[in-house]
Amino acid sequence: MLRGGPAVRPRTDPDICSGTGSDPGFAFAAPGCQPARVSTQQNTPASSPSPRLEPAKPSRITLVAGLTALEGAALAIGGIYMLVMGLLGHPESPQQAEMGGLTLIALALIPLFAARGLLRRRSWSRGPALITQIIALPVAWTLLRSHGVLIPAGIVLAAVTLTALYQLVRPTTVEALGIRRPGTTPDN
């Protein structure tokens, strides 16, 4: 019941609510009309199929998205560190440190957006993720050939990069992202 007024009852007059009646498949409804003898509750049998759900995201896509996001986060952290040290520290060239930090932060956006696209199963995201892995390979090699604490960092980067690269080029990953091979049609 509405406040201060009578209860509004649905109209069921067949002349008003069902249109002209000349075409049983076409009927317009006036505002507030309900067809006569029809319940407003949804009747669904217990055996009715559930709505179509999108297939589950393959774990390999989640893995490669996580690895790509990890690389992007590492780039962002390194860029923030360089920027802060360029502003507050005493580097040999503050301008170089600041510009290097800003560059790393900008470069971190590529794998972060690629990881987001991979999680959403967007076909465009495979390209930036592949580029990120290919660029990371020489960086890992350089770290492996250095000394001290950089060698374990190179091992970790090489393992992450090779794992992500392998997952990105697998045919099942390509198929899960909806990428077709050249010369194929959507029907094949």
ZAKE-357523 format. One record per residue (C-alpha): residue number from 1; residue in three letters; x, y, z. Coordinates in nm, 4 decimals. Layout:
<recs>
(rec NUM, 'ALA', (X, Y, Z))
...
</recs>
This chain:
<recs>
(rec 1, 'MET', (0.0000, 0.0000, 0.0000))
(rec 2, 'LEU', (0.1291, 0.3434, -0.0886))
(rec 3, 'ARG', (0.1466, 0.6093, 0.1790))
(rec 4, 'GLY', (-0.1609, 0.8210, 0.1995))
(rec 5, 'GLY', (-0.3403, 0.6476, -0.0849))
(rec 6, 'PRO', (-0.5200, 0.3319, -0.1841))
(rec 7, 'ALA', (-0.3364, 0.0191, -0.2862))
(rec 8, 'VAL', (-0.2541, 0.0048, -0.6567))
(rec 9, 'ARG', (-0.3890, -0.3069, -0.8207))
(rec 10, 'PRO', (-0.2521, -0.4263, -1.1517))
(rec 11, 'ARG', (-0.4872, -0.3833, -1.4437))
(rec 12, 'THR', (-0.5931, -0.7019, -1.6170))
(rec 13, 'ASP', (-0.8471, -0.5730, -1.8691))
(rec 14, 'PRO', (-0.7748, -0.7689, -2.1919))
(rec 15, 'ASP', (-0.8796, -0.4787, -2.4206))
(rec 16, 'ILE', (-0.6384, -0.2348, -2.2592))
(rec 17, 'CYS', (-0.3492, -0.4611, -2.1708))
(rec 18, 'SER', (-0.3145, -0.6922, -2.4688))
(rec 19, 'GLY', (-0.3327, -0.4525, -2.7628))
(rec 20, 'THR', (-0.5550, -0.5148, -3.0617))
(rec 21, 'GLY', (-0.5474, -0.8915, -3.0436))
(rec 22, 'SER', (-0.5016, -0.9264, -3.4191))
(rec 23, 'ASP', (-0.1565, -1.0827, -3.3815))
(rec 24, 'PRO', (-0.1132, -1.3190, -3.0872))
(rec 25, 'GLY', (0.2674, -1.2759, -3.1032))
(rec 26, 'PHE', (0.2478, -0.8973, -3.0759))
(rec 27, 'ALA', (0.0975, -0.7138, -2.7877))
(rec 28, 'PHE', (0.1696, -0.3862, -2.6215))
(rec 29, 'ALA', (0.1107, -0.3312, -2.2575))
(rec 30, 'ALA', (-0.0185, -0.0157, -2.1031))
(rec 31, 'PRO', (0.1611, 0.0978, -1.7876))
(rec 32, 'GLY', (0.0623, -0.1144, -1.4892))
(rec 33, 'CYS', (-0.0896, -0.3930, -1.6987))
(rec 34, 'GLN', (-0.0514, -0.7584, -1.6225))
(rec 35, 'PRO', (-0.1920, -1.0309, -1.8390))
(rec 36, 'ALA', (-0.4908, -1.1921, -1.6760))
(rec 37, 'ARG', (-0.4405, -1.5249, -1.4969))
(rec 38, 'VAL', (-0.0598, -1.4954, -1.5023))
(rec 39, 'SER', (0.1426, -1.4920, -1.1853))
(rec 40, 'THR', (0.4080, -1.2268, -1.1303))
(rec 41, 'GLN', (0.6321, -1.4878, -0.9681))
(rec 42, 'GLN', (0.8875, -1.6603, -1.1840))
(rec 43, 'ASN', (0.8097, -2.0278, -1.2228))
(rec 44, 'THR', (1.1259, -2.2212, -1.2886))
(rec 45, 'PRO', (1.1279, -2.5962, -1.2692))
(rec 46, 'ALA', (1.3924, -2.7490, -1.0474))
(rec 47, 'SER', (1.5449, -2.9245, -1.3467))
(rec 48, 'SER', (1.5924, -2.6098, -1.5560))
(rec 49, 'PRO', (1.9506, -2.5530, -1.6669))
(rec 50, 'SER', (2.1463, -2.2814, -1.4924))
(rec 51, 'PRO', (2.2432, -1.9725, -1.6908))
(rec 52, 'ARG', (2.5450, -2.0091, -1.9184))
(rec 53, 'LEU', (2.8561, -1.9334, -1.7257))
(rec 54, 'GLU', (3.1845, -1.8344, -1.8821))
(rec 55, 'PRO', (3.4298, -2.1233, -1.8735))
(rec 56, 'ALA', (3.6715, -2.1195, -1.5852))
(rec 57, 'LYS', (3.9937, -1.9309, -1.6402))
(rec 58, 'PRO', (4.2782, -2.1758, -1.7017))
(rec 59, 'SER', (4.5360, -2.1763, -1.4238))
(rec 60, 'ARG', (4.8160, -2.1161, -1.6761))
(rec 61, 'ILE', (4.6657, -1.7773, -1.7626))
(rec 62, 'THR', (4.6414, -1.6866, -1.3958))
(rec 63, 'LEU', (5.0025, -1.8005, -1.3485))
(rec 64, 'VAL', (5.1377, -1.5957, -1.6380))
(rec 65, 'ALA', (4.9314, -1.2931, -1.5321))
(rec 66, 'GLY', (5.0750, -1.3191, -1.1816))
(rec 67, 'LEU', (5.4316, -1.3502, -1.3095))
(rec 68, 'THR', (5.3845, -1.0559, -1.5455))
(rec 69, 'ALA', (5.2342, -0.8471, -1.2647))
(rec 70, 'LEU', (5.5283, -0.9440, -1.0420))
(rec 71, 'GLU', (5.7700, -0.8127, -1.3053))
(rec 72, 'GLY', (5.5680, -0.4934, -1.3388))
(rec 73, 'ALA', (5.5643, -0.4444, -0.9626))
(rec 74, 'ALA', (5.9402, -0.4992, -0.9452))
(rec 75, 'LEU', (5.9923, -0.2367, -1.2155))
(rec 76, 'ALA', (5.7652, 0.0086, -1.0337))
(rec 77, 'ILE', (5.9413, -0.0464, -0.7014))
(rec 78, 'GLY', (6.2809, -0.0016, -0.8665))
(rec 79, 'GLY', (6.1586, 0.3153, -1.0366))
(rec 80, 'ILE', (6.0196, 0.4592, -0.7145))
(rec 81, 'TYR', (6.3464, 0.3782, -0.5366))
(rec 82, 'MET', (6.5519, 0.5507, -0.8079))
(rec 83, 'LEU', (6.3215, 0.8520, -0.8046))
(rec 84, 'VAL', (6.3303, 0.8895, -0.4273))
(rec 85, 'MET', (6.7092, 0.8470, -0.4168))
(rec 86, 'GLY', (6.7435, 1.1036, -0.6965))
(rec 87, 'LEU', (6.5315, 1.3521, -0.5029))
(rec 88, 'LEU', (6.6483, 1.2866, -0.1461))
(rec 89, 'GLY', (6.9784, 1.1070, -0.1806))
(rec 90, 'HIS', (7.3132, 1.2165, -0.3158))
(rec 91, 'PRO', (7.3555, 1.0416, -0.6494))
(rec 92, 'GLU', (7.6313, 1.1421, -0.8938))
(rec 93, 'SER', (7.3663, 1.2813, -1.1274))
(rec 94, 'PRO', (7.0285, 1.3600, -0.9680))
(rec 95, 'GLN', (6.8713, 1.4330, -1.3065))
(rec 96, 'GLN', (6.9716, 1.0904, -1.4392))
(rec 97, 'ALA', (6.8403, 0.9166, -1.1283))
(rec 98, 'GLU', (6.5093, 1.1012, -1.1470))
(rec 99, 'MET', (6.4664, 1.0388, -1.5198))
(rec 100, 'GLY', (6.5664, 0.6730, -1.4771))
(rec 101, 'GLY', (6.3103, 0.6351, -1.1993))
(rec 102, 'LEU', (6.0340, 0.7939, -1.4065))
(rec 103, 'THR', (6.1276, 0.5734, -1.7020))
(rec 104, 'LEU', (6.1091, 0.2569, -1.4935))
(rec 105, 'ILE', (5.7718, 0.3603, -1.3515))
(rec 106, 'ALA', (5.6397, 0.4247, -1.7045))
(rec 107, 'LEU', (5.7801, 0.0912, -1.8256))
(rec 108, 'ALA', (5.6150, -0.0849, -1.5301))
(rec 109, 'LEU', (5.2748, 0.0077, -1.6698))
(rec 110, 'ILE', (5.3227, -0.2220, -1.9706))
(rec 111, 'PRO', (5.3411, -0.5521, -1.7788))
(rec 112, 'LEU', (5.0826, -0.4351, -1.5255))
(rec 113, 'PHE', (4.8270, -0.3606, -1.7984))
(rec 114, 'ALA', (4.9213, -0.6845, -1.9744))
(rec 115, 'ALA', (4.8616, -0.8797, -1.6525))
(rec 116, 'ARG', (4.5216, -0.7168, -1.6101))
(rec 117, 'GLY', (4.4336, -0.8026, -1.9685))
(rec 118, 'LEU', (4.5472, -1.1624, -1.9216))
(rec 119, 'LEU', (4.3268, -1.2001, -1.6157))
(rec 120, 'ARG', (4.0342, -1.0725, -1.8221))
(rec 121, 'ARG', (4.1315, -1.3085, -2.1068))
(rec 122, 'ARG', (4.1849, -1.0294, -2.3586))
(rec 123, 'SER', (4.3719, -1.1419, -2.6700))
(rec 124, 'TRP', (4.5646, -0.8121, -2.6995))
(rec 125, 'SER', (4.7379, -0.8716, -2.3673))
(rec 126, 'ARG', (4.9572, -1.1537, -2.4973))
(rec 127, 'GLY', (5.1689, -0.9151, -2.7101))
(rec 128, 'PRO', (5.2787, -0.6794, -2.4307))
(rec 129, 'ALA', (5.3357, -0.9772, -2.2003))
(rec 130, 'LEU', (5.5588, -1.1447, -2.4612))
(rec 131, 'ILE', (5.7522, -0.8223, -2.5163))
(rec 132, 'THR', (5.8051, -0.7883, -2.1422))
(rec 133, 'GLN', (5.9470, -1.1415, -2.1211))
(rec 134, 'ILE', (6.1740, -1.0931, -2.4222))
(rec 135, 'ILE', (6.3133, -0.7704, -2.2751))
(rec 136, 'ALA', (6.3628, -0.9372, -1.9363))
(rec 137, 'LEU', (6.5818, -1.2167, -2.0798))
(rec 138, 'PRO', (6.8915, -0.9993, -2.1462))
(rec 139, 'VAL', (6.8423, -0.8288, -1.8110))
(rec 140, 'ALA', (6.8448, -1.1693, -1.6401))
(rec 141, 'TRP', (7.1574, -1.2679, -1.8375))
(rec 142, 'THR', (7.3348, -0.9479, -1.7295))
(rec 143, 'LEU', (7.2426, -1.0088, -1.3661))
(rec 144, 'LEU', (7.3662, -1.3688, -1.3879))
(rec 145, 'ARG', (7.7052, -1.2542, -1.5192))
(rec 146, 'SER', (7.7535, -0.9976, -1.2421))
(rec 147, 'HIS', (7.8689, -1.0658, -0.8869))
(rec 148, 'GLY', (7.7326, -1.0671, -0.5358))
(rec 149, 'VAL', (7.3648, -1.0360, -0.4567))
(rec 150, 'LEU', (7.2736, -0.9729, -0.8198))
(rec 151, 'ILE', (7.3329, -1.3392, -0.9159))
(rec 152, 'PRO', (7.0353, -1.4723, -0.7112))
(rec 153, 'ALA', (6.8248, -1.1866, -0.8501))
(rec 154, 'GLY', (6.9268, -1.2972, -1.1994))
(rec 155, 'ILE', (6.8324, -1.6571, -1.1224))
(rec 156, 'VAL', (6.4884, -1.5518, -0.9982))
(rec 157, 'LEU', (6.4319, -1.3207, -1.2956))
(rec 158, 'ALA', (6.5425, -1.5900, -1.5415))
(rec 159, 'ALA', (6.3118, -1.8475, -1.3817))
(rec 160, 'VAL', (6.0139, -1.6095, -1.3813))
(rec 161, 'THR', (6.0803, -1.4963, -1.7377))
(rec 162, 'LEU', (6.1288, -1.8433, -1.8843))
(rec 163, 'THR', (5.8210, -1.9779, -1.7067))
(rec 164, 'ALA', (5.6046, -1.6895, -1.8262))
(rec 165, 'LEU', (5.7463, -1.7103, -2.1786))
(rec 166, 'TYR', (5.6781, -2.0833, -2.1973))
(rec 167, 'GLN', (5.3209, -2.0366, -2.0750))
(rec 168, 'LEU', (5.2565, -1.7532, -2.3220))
(rec 169, 'VAL', (5.3637, -1.9512, -2.6295))
(rec 170, 'ARG', (5.1760, -2.2713, -2.5437))
(rec 171, 'PRO', (4.8966, -2.3438, -2.7932))
(rec 172, 'THR', (4.6469, -2.4033, -2.5122))
(rec 173, 'THR', (4.7129, -2.0544, -2.3733))
(rec 174, 'VAL', (4.6778, -1.9013, -2.7183))
(rec 175, 'GLU', (4.3466, -2.0833, -2.7628))
(rec 176, 'ALA', (4.2227, -1.9818, -2.4157))
(rec 177, 'LEU', (4.2879, -1.6168, -2.5046))
(rec 178, 'GLY', (4.0820, -1.6562, -2.8217))
(rec 179, 'ILE', (4.3709, -1.5964, -3.0621))
(rec 180, 'ARG', (4.3324, -1.7728, -3.3954))
(rec 181, 'ARG', (4.6186, -1.9056, -3.6023))
(rec 182, 'PRO', (4.6872, -1.7273, -3.9299))
(rec 183, 'GLY', (4.4737, -1.8587, -4.2134))
(rec 184, 'THR', (4.2012, -2.0012, -3.9922))
(rec 185, 'THR', (3.8443, -1.8836, -3.9704))
(rec 186, 'PRO', (3.6338, -1.8670, -3.6563))
(rec 187, 'ASP', (3.4507, -2.1813, -3.7739))
(rec 188, 'ASN', (3.7681, -2.3973, -3.7816))
</recs>
